[in-house]
Amino acid sequence: MKRLILTCGVVLLFMLPAVSQTTHTGWLATFYSVDFNKKSGLIGDVQFRSGDDFNHMQTLMLRAGYQYKLKPWMTATVGYALVQHRRTINGFSGYGPEHRIWEQLILLQKVKFINIQHRFRLEQRFISKSYEDDGSIRHDGNIYSNRFRYFFRSVIPFGGQKDFSRGAFGAVQDEVMLQFGDKSGTNGKVFDQNRLYLALGYRFSKKVDLEAGYMNQYVEGRQDNFVNNHVIQLATYLRF
């Protein structure tokens, strides 16, 4: 765990000098899970992401999936997501949809009192082609793109409880996103972005967590363009 966090930090330090744009945004997120029985259930999230300097809503994300527990420490999921992105073309702004089909595998690991989640996700993305027409943003067709995402998250109870049901905690997570197949419709590269996140939170019960933290989102653009996004995130985790 320490080596992984250190590696992520070193990678970001090497990336920062090449950044061509710096932004500051806020993300509000709710992550939820609903158990149908001991084996299956519904998971998903709703996210609102602001534009630079919190001046408008940049992205709305609605995501849901059906999950099945293969083993106590292994869960498979298939799902769908609708993402509305704000776009500006010729000085006019509007929202364009992106439809995603996704599949993932989650592996759970416990090291003493620390819970670690490893998530492997595939996405098939249908990104709308947008254009400006008489002051309005319109859409015609889609760009198809494939993406692989690896994510790890560690929740560290400050009280050191092995059966953590209530109290303060710290959270550390990182996610790297890689593209494969035809990449010409996005940035034309394998590497898409990396998200490193540190947070403090409180678990009110086994069903409710609230946390706030800082995320560094490094996004690779076309050619030599880069974005380094400083994100303040407020999130709730609901388990039913």
Disulfide bonds with the S-S distance in Angstrom:
none
